[in-house]
Amino acid sequence: MLTLKKTLLAVLIIFCLCIAAALLFLGIKPAARPFYDQKGKLVANSIARLEAIEINGMKQWISIRGRDRNNPVLLWLHGGPGAAQMPLSHFLDQELEEAYVVVHWDQRGAGKSNHRGFSEQDMTVEQFKNDAIFLIDYLIEELDQEKIYLLGHSWGTQLGIKLVDAYPDQFHSYVGVSQVVDNRRAVEIAICWVRQKMEEAKDDQGLTKLESLHDPGTYHHDYRQLAQMVGHYGGNFDQSFASLAMIAFRAPEYHFADYYRMLKGMNRGGGPLHAQGIMEPFNYAASIDALDVPVYFFMGQHDYNTPLVLAEQYYQQLQAPSKELVVFHHSAHTPFIAENEKFSQSLIDIVRKK
């Protein structure tokens, strides 16, 4: 009996130490990282805020960071839905924070905003759009700006291009990173590409699985399986989930419970957007053929989630005061990760042109 008690005590101690280590590694209290100069003094007029604001009846989290609060505001609309960008910002945004006040927003159901106050029933494109314009108005007033720069990535480009089309007076320019254009044609291109890759690799098991998909252009469940296949052959994210997790798990803006919320939101993805799991077709090349702000498309050459060829075709026909297509030749779906230096410099060049 004494031996059993000692064993149980040892197990309990080890368990507590593991929990303590996890809390130490993942963080207990989230915080915004201040800006310090070379002498260790707080940079005058810098801004570093992490806050929850009430957006259309729900508490949603934003981070606001810039070395000079008078710099123009860049709002980043993350992908997914559910793929919060905030936990990667400490690793990716150092150069951007010199030229912009960079705002990351965990949209409803993503990251820190995936809490008990969230309902999947509220995951509609219209709701996200209303949330975004509320936040944009808040930032313009709070940071004393006339307009902001808007960047969308993947799903964020669906939201972003609708916002710029509807409210052009709110924006200096729009940057579509991995711009979504036509969801049905994108799936057709992805299937052809991944089939070729599987045939070259003699991946009979993968080919069988690919052929078993009913209709990835229509059914969300099949689409997610196709996206995984595309990712396996290098046409989606540019780093493994494990390496991205190691970056995200060092985010000072997140604490222990936030990582659970983040993973839960990523796993949910955009499923609730699609009634009965059926994805409605869209084609922005047909529905939005002109924008009243300067437009930039940042595209990875090896991206087969949002294929470059569709963005090139859209770019050629899109009418805008000015436009530019920037191709990242060593990237797939996340050029801000694969070619961060070029990505940051390209964004800084935009604000310097103004």
C-alpha positions in Angstrom: 0.0 0.0 0.0 2.8 2.4 0.9 4.5 1.7 -2.5 1.2 2.4 -4.3 0.8 5.7 -2.5 4.4 6.7 -3.4 3.8 5.8 -7.0 0.6 7.8 -7.1 2.3 10.8 -5.5 5.2 10.6 -8.0 2.7 10.5 -10.9 0.8 13.5 -9.4 4.1 15.5 -9.0 5.1 14.7 -12.6 1.7 15.7 -13.8 1.9 19.0 -11.9 5.3 19.7 -13.3 4.1 19.1 -16.8 1.3 21.5 -16.3 3.6 24.1 -14.8 6.0 23.7 -17.7 3.2 24.0 -20.3 1.9 27.2 -18.6 5.5 28.6 -18.5 6.0 27.8 -22.2 2.6 28.8 -23.5 2.1 31.7 -21.2 -0.3 32.6 -18.4 -1.0 36.2 -18.9 -1.2 37.7 -22.5 0.5 41.0 -23.1 1.4 43.4 -25.8 5.1 43.7 -26.4 6.4 47.3 -25.9 8.8 49.0 -28.2 12.2 49.8 -26.7 15.1 51.7 -28.1 18.8 50.6 -28.0 19.2 52.0 -24.5 16.2 50.0 -23.2 13.9 53.0 -23.0 10.3 52.9 -24.2 10.1 54.4 -27.7 8.3 57.7 -27.6 5.0 57.8 -29.5 5.0 54.0 -30.1 1.8 52.0 -29.7 1.5 48.4 -28.4 -2.0 47.4 -27.4 -3.8 44.1 -26.9 -7.5 44.6 -26.3 -11.0 43.2 -26.6 -13.6 45.4 -28.0 -17.4 44.8 -28.4 -18.1 44.3 -32.1 -21.8 43.8 -33.0 -22.6 42.1 -29.7 -19.5 40.0 -29.3 -16.2 40.6 -27.6 -13.4 40.3 -30.2 -9.7 40.7 -29.8 -7.3 42.9 -31.7 -3.6 43.8 -31.4 -2.3 47.3 -32.4 1.4 47.7 -32.9 3.6 50.3 -34.4 6.9 52.1 -33.6 5.2 55.4 -34.4 1.5 55.7 -33.8 1.2 58.4 -36.4 2.1 55.9 -39.2 -0.7 54.7 -41.4 -2.8 51.8 -40.3 -2.6 48.4 -41.9 -5.4 46.0 -41.0 -4.7 42.3 -41.7 -7.7 40.1 -42.4 -6.6 36.5 -41.7 -7.5 33.4 -43.6 -9.6 30.4 -42.7 -12.1 31.4 -41.4 -10.5 30.4 -38.2 -6.8 30.8 -39.0 -5.8 33.6 -36.7 -2.7 35.5 -37.7 -2.0 37.2 -34.4 0.0 34.4 -32.9 2.5 34.6 -35.8 2.8 38.4 -35.8 5.7 38.5 -33.3 7.8 36.5 -35.8 6.7 38.1 -39.0 5.9 41.8 -38.5 9.0 43.4 -37.2 9.8 45.3 -40.4 6.1 46.2 -41.0 5.8 47.8 -37.6 8.5 50.3 -38.6 6.3 51.7 -41.4 2.8 50.9 -40.3 0.6 50.6 -37.3 -0.2 46.9 -37.8 -3.6 45.7 -36.6 -4.3 42.0 -36.3 -7.9 41.0 -35.6 -9.0 37.5 -34.3 -12.3 37.3 -36.2 -15.3 35.7 -34.4 -14.6 32.0 -34.0 -10.9 32.4 -34.4 -8.1 32.5 -31.8 -8.8 34.6 -28.8 -12.3 35.4 -30.2 -13.3 31.8 -30.2 -14.7 31.9 -26.6 -18.0 31.1 -25.1 -19.6 34.2 -26.5 -19.2 32.9 -30.0 -22.0 31.1 -31.9 -21.5 29.2 -35.1 -24.9 30.5 -36.3 -23.3 33.9 -36.6 -20.7 32.7 -39.0 -22.0 34.3 -42.2 -20.2 36.4 -44.8 -22.5 39.3 -44.1 -21.7 39.1 -40.3 -18.0 39.1 -40.9 -18.4 42.0 -43.3 -20.4 44.0 -40.7 -17.8 43.2 -38.0 -15.0 44.3 -40.3 -16.5 47.7 -41.1 -17.3 48.3 -37.4 -13.6 47.6 -36.6 -12.4 49.8 -39.5 -14.6 52.7 -38.3 -13.2 52.1 -34.7 -9.6 52.2 -35.9 -10.1 55.3 -38.0 -11.5 57.2 -35.0 -9.3 55.7 -32.3 -6.0 56.2 -34.2 -7.1 59.5 -35.9 -6.8 58.3 -39.5 -8.7 59.4 -42.6 -8.3 56.0 -44.2 -6.5 52.7 -43.7 -4.6 50.1 -45.7 -6.4 46.8 -46.0 -4.7 43.4 -46.4 -6.5 40.2 -46.8 -5.1 36.7 -47.0 -7.0 33.8 -48.6 -10.4 33.9 -46.9 -9.5 37.4 -45.9 -9.4 38.4 -49.6 -13.0 37.3 -50.0 -13.9 39.6 -47.2 -11.5 42.3 -48.2 -12.5 42.7 -51.8 -16.1 43.0 -50.8 -15.3 45.7 -48.3 -13.2 47.7 -50.7 -16.0 47.4 -53.3 -18.6 48.6 -50.9 -16.7 51.2 -48.9 -13.8 52.5 -51.1 -13.6 55.8 -49.2 -12.3 54.0 -46.2 -9.1 52.7 -47.8 -5.8 54.0 -49.2 -5.3 50.7 -51.1 -6.1 47.0 -51.0 -3.6 44.2 -50.9 -4.9 40.7 -51.8 -2.5 38.0 -50.6 -3.3 34.7 -52.2 -6.3 36.3 -53.8 -9.4 34.2 -54.1 -11.1 34.6 -57.5 -13.3 31.8 -58.7 -13.8 28.9 -56.3 -15.0 26.3 -58.8 -12.2 26.9 -61.3 -9.6 26.9 -58.5 -10.7 23.4 -57.5 -10.5 22.2 -61.1 -7.0 23.5 -61.4 -6.0 22.0 -58.1 -7.3 18.6 -59.0 -5.4 18.5 -62.3 -2.2 19.7 -60.6 -2.3 17.3 -57.7 -3.3 14.4 -60.0 -0.2 15.0 -62.1 1.9 15.2 -58.9 0.5 11.9 -57.7 1.1 10.2 -61.1 4.7 11.4 -61.2 5.2 10.0 -57.6 3.4 6.8 -58.5 1.1 7.5 -55.5 -1.6 5.0 -56.2 -3.1 5.3 -52.7 -3.4 9.1 -53.2 -4.9 8.7 -56.6 -7.5 6.3 -55.3 -8.4 8.8 -52.5 -8.5 11.7 -55.0 -10.9 9.8 -57.3 -13.1 8.9 -54.3 -13.9 12.6 -53.6 -17.5 13.2 -54.7 -17.4 16.9 -55.6 -14.7 19.1 -53.9 -16.0 22.2 -55.7 -19.3 21.8 -54.0 -19.0 19.9 -50.8 -16.9 21.5 -48.0 -15.9 18.1 -46.5 -14.4 17.0 -49.9 -12.8 20.4 -50.4 -10.9 20.1 -47.1 -9.6 16.7 -48.1 -8.5 18.1 -51.5 -6.7 20.9 -49.7 -4.8 18.5 -47.6 -3.6 16.6 -50.7 -2.6 19.9 -52.3 -0.7 20.7 -49.1 1.0 17.4 -49.1 2.6 18.1 -52.5 3.6 21.7 -51.6 0.8 23.7 -53.1 -0.6 25.1 -49.9 1.2 26.2 -46.8 4.9 26.9 -47.0 5.9 25.4 -43.6 4.7 22.4 -41.7 2.0 22.7 -39.1 4.5 21.7 -36.5 7.0 24.5 -37.3 4.2 27.0 -37.4 2.9 25.8 -34.1 6.4 26.3 -32.5 6.2 29.9 -33.7 2.6 30.4 -32.6 3.2 28.9 -29.2 5.6 31.6 -28.3 3.2 34.5 -28.9 3.0 36.8 -26.0 -0.5 37.9 -27.0 -1.8 34.4 -26.2 -2.1 32.4 -23.0 -2.7 28.7 -22.3 -6.4 28.7 -23.0 -6.1 30.8 -26.2 -4.1 28.0 -27.9 -7.0 25.6 -27.3 -9.4 28.2 -28.8 -7.1 28.7 -31.7 -6.8 25.0 -32.6 -10.5 24.6 -32.1 -11.2 27.4 -34.6 -8.8 26.1 -37.1 -10.3 22.7 -36.9 -13.8 24.1 -37.5 -12.6 26.2 -40.4 -15.3 27.6 -42.6 -17.8 24.8 -42.3 -20.6 26.7 -40.6 -20.5 29.2 -43.6 -21.9 26.5 -45.8 -25.5 25.3 -45.3 -25.7 21.5 -45.4 -21.9 21.6 -46.2 -22.6 23.0 -49.7 -20.3 25.8 -50.9 -22.0 28.4 -53.1 -20.0 29.2 -56.3 -18.5 32.7 -56.7 -16.4 34.4 -59.3 -15.1 37.9 -58.5 -13.8 38.4 -62.0 -17.5 38.4 -63.0 -19.0 40.2 -60.0 -16.4 42.8 -59.2 -14.7 44.0 -62.3 -13.6 47.5 -61.0 -12.4 49.0 -57.7 -12.0 52.6 -56.8 -8.7 52.2 -54.9 -5.2 51.1 -55.8 -5.0 47.3 -55.9 -2.1 44.9 -55.2 -2.1 41.1 -55.6 0.6 39.3 -53.8 0.7 35.7 -55.2 2.8 32.6 -54.6 3.9 31.0 -57.9 3.4 27.5 -56.4 0.0 28.2 -54.8 -2.6 25.7 -55.9 -5.0 26.6 -53.1 -5.6 30.0 -54.7 -3.9 29.5 -58.1 -1.7 32.2 -59.6 -3.2 31.8 -63.1 -6.7 32.9 -61.9 -5.2 36.0 -60.1 -3.3 36.8 -63.3 -6.4 36.7 -65.4 -8.4 38.7 -62.9 -5.6 41.3 -62.6 -5.5 41.8 -66.4 -9.2 42.7 -66.6 -9.7 44.5 -63.2 -10.1 48.3 -63.5 -8.5 50.3 -60.7 -6.8 53.7 -60.3 -3.5 51.7 -60.2 -2.7 48.1 -59.8 0.3 45.8 -59.4 0.8 42.0 -59.4 3.7 40.8 -57.2 4.7 37.2 -57.7 6.7 35.4 -55.1 8.6 32.7 -57.0 9.6 30.6 -54.0 6.2 30.6 -52.3 2.9 28.8 -52.3 0.0 30.0 -50.3 1.8 31.9 -47.6 4.5 34.2 -49.1 4.6 36.2 -45.9 6.2 33.1 -44.4 8.3 31.7 -47.3 9.6 35.1 -48.4 9.1 37.3 -45.5 11.8 39.8 -46.3 10.5 40.4 -49.9 6.9 40.4 -48.6 7.5 43.0 -45.9 9.5 45.2 -48.3 6.8 45.0 -50.9 4.3 46.3 -48.4 6.6 49.0 -47.2 7.0 50.1 -50.9 3.3 50.6 -51.1 3.1 53.1 -48.3 6.2 54.9 -49.6 4.5 55.4 -53.0 1.7 57.4 -51.4 
